[in-house]
Amino acid sequence: MISKIATVAFQGINTQEVIVEVQMSSGLPAFNIVGLADKAVAESRERVRASFHHLGLSFPPRRITVNLAPADLQKEGSHYDLPVALGLMAFMGVLDRVELENYTALGELGLDGTLAPVVGVLPAALNAASHNRCLICPEQCGKEAAWAGNLTILAAPNLLSLINHFKGTQILTPPEPSLVKPPLNKEKLDMRDIKGQAIAKRALEIAAAGGHNILLVGPPGAGKSMLAQRLPGLLPPLEPAEALEVTMIHSLAGLLPEDGLITQRPFRDPHHSSSLVSLVGGGARTKPGEISLAHHGVLFLDELPEFARSTLESLRQPLETGKIVVARANNHVMYPARIQLVAAMNPCRCGYFGDLERQCPRAPRCAGDYQSKISGPLMDRFDLVLTVNEVKVNELMNQSGGEASAVVAERVAEARLRQKQRYNNEIMLPLNSVLDGEKLHEIAKPDHEGQQLLTAALEKMRLSARSYHRVLRVARTITDLEGAEGVGKVHIAEALSYRHVPVG
């Protein structure tokens, strides 16, 4: 006889069902786990043994074999502790063997039988629901699992409560879904705090409305970081499907402190000393990186030229495809990475190029050398590139603030609604920033005067084909913000004004 219970193995945000098979036979006492188990899975033998001893269960002095099927799939993580323990108890007759076959289980065991939270509970719950199974998970992960929908969930604090539940002497309360609260300081970040910078604010509004990538170039203290930090306040909440995807990614990374559903668009701002792996993902467990953690949100790279060249170049492919593939010798994992990139940089290393009183003696060569750290192909990925000048004294002393973020967010929401209605599920993401091919020329085709201006600008500014398409996308977003039907000369002119030409 063999007892069986299901669990999952993680492959990016996807899961594959794993069946934990337990068999006891005569022979010398032994406890073996087979099926390409890593170190954490192999060590579950001792955690299971200790938890049984704590509960007063006599560990059988027999030859125990635990198989994790399919055997050719790599098994990683401590979440296999719980299904192994439940499979053993089913074989020992503590739990009903047939009843357990209707469950998917995951959780880490403490030496005293407590269940510790593990990553990836939401993807595991979705997998269980797709196979018409119930879910057993640690109590702290129950609120996260509840978002999987119509699914029976046993969220237990320890093994003893699980045993009592199956015996009918205790009832585990079904967990209620919860939402992850936004950061406390998010509401304090308002566009009214930024003095002056009317052009930069307008560009930020356009970027928010169309999901465009934007690069801000300016001297220290001009307000580049302040502008970037206020972009999430202009963006609409996540759609239900988007929220589920974002929550699954953060669950796999172990970044759901309140075990709820994320409804606000993520904002990630890694330090410029971040490694390639921390940005794109990978490592021993192939975890998602900052690019994937910013999925459906904003990735802010401050001091852009200070990032390692190889790290920056790794952004080029996911910015176009909306996904990142982490390839290893024994594993290929795909994570979604549909991000809005916001970057900021100084015009040169000293930061004051163009200011005759403060720029260094090496100008203009210092600016050319500094900006050349950003490759042409990466620069081409930005839809809007503009100079952010220093704030004038009279603007800085002006106490009257500009428009509040809530006012701008309303216009952004209206523009995004127009895009959603226009595309009507024809493209993967209903935003102008992903328009391409015939659809782009159909939706963003300028009128005669606009086409003449664009043709002249292409020749004079020597824009690439990718930049040409990005100008059309930005012009279409400007049109949507105005509520106009067609792209005209004035829209093309404004879109071209956001094509800052770097020095050197």
C-alpha positions in Angstrom: 0.0 0.0 0.0 1.1 3.5 -0.8 -0.2 6.8 0.6 -0.3 9.8 -1.7 -0.8 13.6 -1.4 -0.2 16.4 -3.9 2.1 19.4 -3.6 3.7 21.7 -6.2 7.0 22.6 -7.7 7.6 26.2 -8.9 8.8 27.1 -12.4 8.7 30.9 -12.5 5.1 31.9 -11.7 3.9 28.6 -13.1 3.5 25.5 -11.0 3.7 21.8 -11.7 1.9 19.2 -9.6 4.1 16.9 -7.6 2.7 13.7 -6.0 4.3 12.7 -2.7 4.2 8.9 -2.4 5.0 7.3 0.9 5.8 3.6 1.3 7.0 1.6 4.4 8.5 -1.8 4.0 10.4 -4.4 6.1 14.1 -4.1 6.4 16.7 -2.0 8.3 15.1 1.2 9.6 15.8 4.0 7.1 14.1 7.2 5.9 14.9 8.0 2.2 13.5 10.8 0.0 14.0 10.3 -3.7 13.0 12.3 -6.8 15.8 15.0 -7.4 15.4 16.6 -4.0 17.7 19.5 -3.0 19.3 20.0 0.3 16.3 21.7 1.9 14.0 18.8 0.9 16.4 16.2 2.1 16.7 17.9 5.5 12.9 17.6 5.9 13.5 14.1 7.2 14.9 15.5 10.5 12.2 18.1 10.8 9.4 15.6 10.3 11.1 13.1 12.7 11.4 15.9 15.4 7.8 17.1 14.9 6.5 13.6 15.3 8.4 13.1 18.5 7.0 16.4 19.9 3.5 15.2 19.1 4.1 11.9 20.8 3.8 9.9 17.6 6.1 6.9 17.6 8.2 7.1 14.4 7.9 3.7 12.7 11.2 1.6 12.9 10.8 0.5 9.3 12.3 1.3 5.9 10.5 4.4 4.7 10.7 5.6 1.1 9.3 8.9 0.0 9.1 9.5 -3.7 8.5 12.9 -5.3 7.0 12.3 -8.7 7.8 13.1 -11.4 11.2 12.0 -10.4 13.1 13.9 -13.2 11.9 17.3 -12.0 14.1 19.3 -9.6 12.5 19.8 -6.2 13.6 22.8 -4.2 12.4 24.4 -1.0 11.1 23.6 2.5 7.5 23.5 1.6 7.7 19.7 1.0 7.9 19.2 4.8 4.1 19.2 5.3 3.1 16.8 2.5 5.8 14.4 3.6 4.5 14.5 7.2 0.9 14.1 6.1 1.8 11.2 3.8 3.5 9.4 6.7 0.6 9.9 9.1 -1.8 8.6 6.4 0.3 5.4 6.1 0.5 5.1 9.9 -3.3 5.3 10.1 -3.4 8.6 11.9 -5.2 10.3 9.0 -7.5 8.8 6.3 -5.4 7.8 3.3 -8.2 8.3 0.7 -9.3 11.6 2.1 -5.8 13.1 1.9 -5.6 12.3 -1.9 -8.1 15.2 -2.4 -5.7 17.8 -1.0 -2.6 19.8 -2.1 -0.4 20.6 0.8 2.7 22.8 1.4 4.3 24.2 4.4 7.5 24.2 6.5 7.6 22.3 9.7 9.2 23.5 12.9 10.7 21.0 15.3 7.7 21.4 17.6 5.2 20.7 14.8 4.3 24.3 14.1 3.8 25.4 10.4 6.0 28.2 9.2 4.9 30.3 6.2 6.4 29.5 2.8 6.6 31.3 -0.5 4.3 30.7 -3.5 1.1 29.8 -1.7 -1.1 31.7 -4.1 0.2 29.9 -7.2 -0.1 26.6 -5.3 -3.7 27.5 -4.5 -4.5 28.2 -8.1 -2.9 24.9 -9.1 -5.0 23.1 -6.5 -8.2 24.7 -7.7 -7.4 23.7 -11.3 -7.1 20.1 -10.2 -10.3 20.3 -8.1 -8.3 19.7 -4.9 -8.5 21.4 -1.5 -5.5 23.2 0.0 -3.6 22.7 3.3 -1.2 25.6 4.1 0.3 27.4 7.2 -2.1 29.7 9.0 -0.1 32.9 8.0 -0.6 32.1 4.4 -4.3 31.5 4.5 -5.3 35.0 3.5 -3.1 34.9 0.5 -4.5 31.5 -0.6 -8.1 32.7 -0.2 -7.7 34.8 -3.4 -7.6 31.7 -5.5 -11.4 31.7 -5.6 -13.8 28.9 -4.8 -11.4 26.7 -2.9 -11.6 24.8 0.4 -8.5 25.9 2.5 -7.2 24.5 5.7 -4.9 27.1 7.2 -3.5 25.4 10.3 -1.0 26.8 12.9 0.5 23.4 13.5 0.2 19.7 12.8 -1.8 18.9 15.9 -4.6 21.3 14.8 -4.7 19.6 11.4 -5.0 16.1 13.1 -7.8 17.4 15.3 -9.6 18.9 12.3 -9.6 15.6 10.4 -10.7 13.8 13.5 -13.6 16.2 14.0 -12.5 17.5 17.4 -11.5 20.9 16.1 -12.7 23.1 13.2 -10.3 25.3 11.4 -11.9 28.6 10.4 -11.7 29.3 6.6 -9.4 32.2 6.0 -10.7 35.5 4.6 -8.9 37.3 1.7 -7.1 40.5 2.6 -5.5 43.4 0.7 -2.0 44.6 1.1 -2.1 48.1 2.4 -0.2 50.7 0.4 2.9 52.3 2.1 2.0 54.9 4.7 3.9 57.7 2.9 2.3 57.1 -0.5 -0.6 59.5 0.0 1.9 62.2 1.1 3.7 62.1 -2.2 1.7 64.7 -4.2 2.5 66.6 -7.4 1.8 69.8 -5.6 5.0 69.4 -3.7 7.1 70.0 -6.8 7.7 73.6 -7.5 7.9 74.7 -11.2 8.9 72.0 -13.7 5.8 72.5 -15.7 7.2 70.7 -18.8 8.5 67.7 -16.7 5.1 67.4 -15.0 3.4 67.4 -18.4 5.8 64.7 -19.6 5.1 62.6 -16.5 1.4 62.9 -17.1 1.9 61.7 -20.7 4.1 58.8 -19.5 1.4 57.7 -17.0 -1.4 57.9 -19.5 0.3 55.8 -22.1 2.6 53.6 -20.0 5.7 55.2 -21.7 9.3 54.8 -20.5 10.8 58.2 -19.5 14.3 59.5 -18.9 14.9 62.6 -16.9 18.3 64.4 -17.4 19.2 67.3 -15.2 21.5 68.8 -12.6 21.4 67.6 -8.9 18.4 69.0 -7.0 16.3 69.7 -10.0 13.5 67.4 -8.8 14.1 64.3 -11.0 13.7 61.8 -8.1 10.7 63.7 -6.7 9.0 63.5 -10.1 9.6 59.7 -10.4 8.4 58.9 -6.9 5.1 60.6 -7.7 4.4 58.6 -10.8 2.6 55.8 -9.0 0.1 58.3 -7.6 -1.0 59.1 -11.1 -1.5 55.4 -12.2 -4.9 53.6 -11.8 -5.2 50.6 -9.5 -4.4 47.2 -10.8 -7.0 45.3 -12.7 -8.0 42.0 -11.0 -6.0 39.8 -13.4 -3.0 42.1 -13.1 -3.3 42.1 -9.3 -3.2 38.3 -9.3 -0.1 38.2 -11.4 1.7 40.8 -9.4 0.8 39.1 -6.1 2.0 35.7 -7.4 5.4 37.2 -8.3 5.8 38.8 -4.9 4.6 35.6 -3.2 7.3 33.6 -4.9 9.9 36.3 -3.8 8.6 36.1 -0.2 7.6 39.8 -0.2 4.0 39.6 1.0 4.3 40.8 4.6 0.5 40.9 5.1 -0.3 37.9 3.0 -2.9 39.7 0.9 -3.6 40.7 -2.6 -1.6 43.7 -4.0 -3.9 46.2 -5.6 -1.5 49.2 -6.0 1.0 49.2 -8.9 4.4 48.3 -7.5 7.2 50.9 -7.4 10.7 49.4 -7.3 13.8 51.6 -7.0 17.0 49.5 -6.7 20.3 51.1 -5.8 22.8 51.6 -8.6 25.1 49.1 -7.0 22.6 46.3 -7.6 24.0 43.2 -9.4 22.8 41.7 -12.6 21.1 38.8 -10.8 19.2 41.1 -8.4 17.8 43.1 -11.4 16.9 40.3 -13.8 16.4 37.4 -11.3 18.1 34.1 -10.8 20.4 32.8 -8.1 20.3 29.3 -6.6 16.5 29.3 -6.4 15.9 31.3 -9.6 13.9 34.0 -7.8 12.3 37.0 -9.6 14.4 40.1 -9.8 13.5 43.8 -9.6 12.3 43.8 -13.2 9.7 41.2 -12.5 8.8 42.6 -9.1 7.9 45.9 -10.9 5.6 44.0 -13.3 2.6 46.1 -14.2 4.2 48.9 -12.2 7.2 51.3 -12.2 10.9 50.5 -12.2 12.9 53.6 -11.2 16.6 53.6 -11.9 18.2 56.7 -10.3 21.8 57.7 -11.3 21.4 55.6 -14.5 25.0 55.8 -15.7 26.3 54.5 -12.3 24.7 51.1 -12.9 27.0 48.5 -14.4 27.0 48.4 -18.2 26.0 44.7 -18.3 23.2 45.3 -15.8 21.7 48.1 -18.0 22.0 46.2 -21.2 20.0 43.3 -19.6 17.0 45.7 -19.7 16.9 45.9 -23.5 15.1 42.6 -24.2 12.4 42.7 -21.4 11.5 46.3 -22.3 10.5 45.1 -25.7 9.1 41.6 -25.0 7.5 42.2 -21.5 9.2 39.1 -20.1 12.5 37.9 -18.8 13.9 34.4 -19.3 16.4 33.3 -16.7 18.5 30.6 -18.4 20.6 28.2 -16.4 22.3 24.9 -17.3 19.6 22.8 -15.7 16.7 25.2 -15.7 14.9 27.9 -17.8 12.5 30.1 -16.0 10.3 32.8 -17.4 9.0 35.7 -15.4 6.7 38.4 -16.7 8.3 41.9 -16.8 5.8 44.3 -18.4 7.2 47.4 -16.7 7.2 51.2 -17.1 10.8 52.3 -16.8 11.6 55.7 -15.3 15.3 56.7 -15.1 17.1 59.8 -13.9 20.7 61.0 -14.6 22.9 64.0 -14.3 24.2 65.5 -17.6 27.8 64.8 -16.5 29.7 63.4 -13.6 30.0 66.7 -11.8 26.3 67.3 -12.6 26.5 70.9 -13.8 27.2 70.7 -17.5 25.8 73.9 -19.2 26.3 76.0 -16.1 29.3 78.1 -16.9 29.9 79.0 -13.3 29.8 75.5 -11.8 30.7 73.0 -14.6 34.0 71.3 -14.4 37.0 72.3 -16.6 36.6 69.1 -18.7 33.3 70.3 -20.3 32.0 69.3 -22.8 34.1 66.1 -22.9 33.0 65.1 -19.4 29.4 65.2 -20.5 30.0 63.1 -23.6 32.0 60.5 -21.6 29.4 60.3 -18.9 26.4 60.0 -21.2 28.1 57.5 -23.4 27.8 55.0 -20.6 24.2 54.7 -21.8 24.2 52.8 -25.1 22.3 54.0 -28.1 20.0 50.9 -28.2 19.0 51.4 -24.5 18.5 55.1 -25.1 16.2 54.1 -28.0 13.9 52.3 -25.5 12.8 55.6 -23.9 9.7 57.1 -25.3 10.3 60.4 -23.6 13.7 61.9 -22.9 13.8 65.4 -21.6 16.0 67.9 -19.8 14.9 68.9 -16.3 16.3 72.4 -15.6 17.0 73.8 -12.1 14.0 75.4 -10.4 14.2 79.2 -10.4 14.2 81.1 -7.1 10.8 82.8 -7.7 9.2 79.4 -8.4 10.9 77.8 -5.4 9.6 80.5 -3.1 6.1 80.4 -4.5 3.7 79.0 -1.9 0.9 78.2 -4.2 1.2 74.6 -5.4 0.2 73.3 -8.8 -2.3 70.6 -9.6 -2.7 67.8 -7.1 -1.9 64.2 -8.1 -5.6 63.3 -7.8 -6.6 65.8 -10.5 -3.9 64.6 -12.9 -4.8 61.0 -12.1 -8.4 61.6 -13.3 -7.1 62.8 -16.7 -4.8 59.8 -16.8 -7.7 57.4 -16.0 -9.8 59.0 -18.7 -7.0 58.6 -21.3 -6.5 55.0 -20.3 -10.2 54.3 -20.6 -10.2 55.6 -24.2 -7.3 53.3 -25.0 -9.1 50.3 -23.4 -12.3 51.0 -25.3 -10.4 51.5 -28.6 -8.3 48.4 -28.5 -11.0 46.2 -27.0 -8.7 43.2 -26.2 -7.0 43.4 -29.6 -3.6 43.8 -28.0 -2.1 42.2 -24.9 -2.0 45.4 -22.9 -4.5 48.2 -23.9 -1.9 51.0 -23.8 -0.3 53.1 -26.5 3.2 52.2 -25.4 2.8 48.6 -26.8 1.3 49.5 -30.1 3.2 48.1 -33.0 2.9 47.1 -36.7 -0.1 48.0 -38.8 -2.2 48.8 -35.7 0.2 51.6 -34.8 0.0 53.2 -38.2 -3.7 52.8 -38.2 -4.3 54.4 -34.8 -1.5 56.9 -34.7 -1.2 58.0 -38.3 -0.8 61.8 -38.3 -2.6 64.2 -40.7 -0.8 65.7 -43.7 0.8 68.6 -41.8 1.8 66.3 -39.0 3.4 63.8 -41.4 5.4 66.6 -43.1 6.7 67.7 -39.7 7.6 64.2 -38.7 9.4 63.5 -42.0 11.5 66.6 -41.6 12.3 65.8 -38.0 13.4 62.3 -38.9 15.9 63.6 -41.4 17.2 66.4 -39.2 17.3 64.5 -35.8 18.4 61.2 -37.5 15.9 59.2 -35.5 15.9 55.4 -35.8 12.9 53.4 -36.8 12.3 52.5 -33.2 12.4 56.2 -32.2 10.0 57.0 -35.1 7.5 54.5 -33.7 7.9 55.9 -30.2 7.1 59.4 -31.4 3.9 58.1 -32.9 2.9 56.3 -29.7 3.6 59.4 -27.6 1.6 61.6 -30.0 -1.3 59.2 -29.8 -1.2 59.4 -26.0 -1.2 63.2 -26.2 -4.3 63.0 -28.4 -6.0 60.8 -25.9 -5.3 63.2 -23.1 -7.0 65.9 -25.1 -9.9 63.7 -26.1 -9.2 64.4 -29.8 -9.8 61.9 -32.6 -6.8 62.2 -34.9 -3.1 62.9 -34.5 -2.3 66.4 -35.7 0.8 68.6 -36.2 0.6 70.0 -32.7 0.7 66.5 -31.2 3.6 65.4 -33.3 5.5 68.6 -32.4 5.0 68.0 -28.6 6.1 64.4 -29.0 9.2 65.4 -30.8 10.0 68.0 -28.1 10.5 65.1 -25.7 13.3 63.6 -27.8 16.3 65.1 -25.9 19.5 64.6 -27.8 22.4 63.6 -25.4 25.6 65.5 -25.5 28.5 64.0 -27.5 
